[in-house]
Amino acid sequence: MAILTSPLLIRSHALTLLTLSYYLITSPSTILSSSALTLLGQSMRLPPAAFQPYRNTLTQAYSVVTPATHELCGLLGLVLGVMALGELLWAGGLGVGETLRYEEGSQSGFGVKRVSRERKGEDLAVLSAAQGSWMGQAVLRVGLEGLLCIWSYLVWGDRDLLGLSGGKSRNRGATGDGSLRMVLGNQVVFTLALLDMLFWGWVWTVIREERREVLRGVQQWREEGVGEEERDE
């Protein structure tokens, strides 16, 4: 079993989203001017985002975020906050597996916790459904964010070093033509999409390992039920 369980990973992700939501609502310039936010995008030679504060090379200071950008960041912060609360609530379905380690019975002994057979079956069903739902969500996020990263690099990346652009750089900067490319084809979106894609890939592998244990528990639960029915007969 993995050291970090899937409920812990998802709750940590939700707390990270809540932190980003707080800064996007109260102080978006703190996030948008962060070097860590654009580190991966810069390494891939992607242009800066048009909504980022402009950095003055003489004073090494950032300009103030425009009111329109502040409003959009506030709206995005609210969306992230709602997503984080949803993750915190729905992650509870992955935590019912604790009762699967309890022995079946009506009474608890010294240091031994027991649960009814019906309760154990219900927890198995809930846990299996929750794992399937989260794995599907992880696959969807990895696929969409992976496509976004590939599209950003192929359309906006500077590929002169690889000899793929025919001697002409395709890095057009934040003032490119096309609003969709200005919003999505930049360092900020690439970095966030790549990090989130790697995280959900990690979550998928952890849940897959936990799901194997659940399937073994289901098989054992069924075998015990068949054994009890044969003894009753």
Buried (B, 14 or more C-beta within 10 A) or exposed (E): EBEEBBBBBBBEBBEBBBEBBBBBBEBBBEBBBBEEBBEBBBEBBBBBBBBBBEEEEEEEEBEEBEEEBBEBBBEBBEEBBEBBBEBBEBBEBBBBBEBBEBEBEEEEEEEEEBBEEEBBBBBBEBBBEBBEBBBEBBEEBBEEBBEBBEBBBEBBBBBBEEEEBEEEEBBBEBEBEEEEBBBBBBBBBBBBBBBBBEBBBBBBBBBBEBBEBBEEBBEEBEEEEEEEEEEEE
